Amino acid sequence: MDNVEKFWTAIRILKSDVECTVNGNIETEDDYNNNILWKTGTDGETSISTKTNPHPELTWEKVNAEMTRLQAEYDSLAYARKRAIVY
């Protein structure tokens, strides 16, 4: 499972209605703090975004923990993916 997929899945699990744009990969807390533009609203048809995370429940620690959990779950099912190829 790649980091981009893990990041988006973790975000959707923790807070499903979040809108943001990611520039690059999110692998570290520095990436998390600097590579995301968080949508905070619109001005007509123009999106209003900020680099400051407006969602206090989406801390790096929580997102990273969820990404780690998702990777562990994915890894634990490796045998099933390999068996599916055999059949």
N, C-alpha and C positions, 0 to 999 in steps of 0.2 A: 504494500500500500504506500503510495507516495505522499509526501508531506502536504501537497496542495489538497489532495482528497481528504486527508486526515483533518486538516485545518477546517475546511468547509463543513465537513461532517460534524466535527466538535462544536463549531459555532451554532449550527442548526439544532443540535441536541440541547445545548445550554440555553439558547435563546433564538427561537425559530424566526422571529420577525426582523432580525438585524439585517441592515443593508450596508455593505462596505465594498471597497475596491482594494485589492491587494496588488502591490507592485513588487514582484519578486517572490521569494520563498519565505515562509515563516518557520524558522528552525530555532531561533533564540529569542530571548526577551527583547533584545535590541531590535531584531526584525519586527517583532510584534508592536513595539512602540514607535517604529519609524516607517514601516512599509505598508501601513493600512490607512486608508482614508475612510472615515466613518460618516455615513450619510446621516444628517441631522434634520433634514427637511428639504423643501423645495421653495423656490421663488419663481412662481409661474411654471415654466418648463425647465428651469435650471435647478440642478441639484445643489444643495448646500452641504458641504462636507468639512470635516475637521480631522486633523491628525490626533487630537486628544480623544481618547475613548470615552464616549458619553454613557457607556453601560457599565456601571460599577460591578455588576454581577459577572462580567466577562473579564476577569483578571487573567494575566499571563499564566499564573499558577493553575487556575481552573481549566483554561483552554489546553495548556500543556499536559495536565493530568488526564484530560479526556482524550487527547491525541495518543498518549501513552497507552491508555486502556484500549482504544480502538486498534492500535498496532498489536497489542498482546492478543486480542480477540482474533484478529486476522491471522496472526502467526499460529494460533492454536488450531486453526482450521486448514492448515497447509496440507495435511494428510488427505482431507476430503477433496481439495482441489486437484491433488495429484491422482487420486483414485478416479475422479470423474474423467480424466484424460484417458485412463486405461480402458474404461468402459465406453 
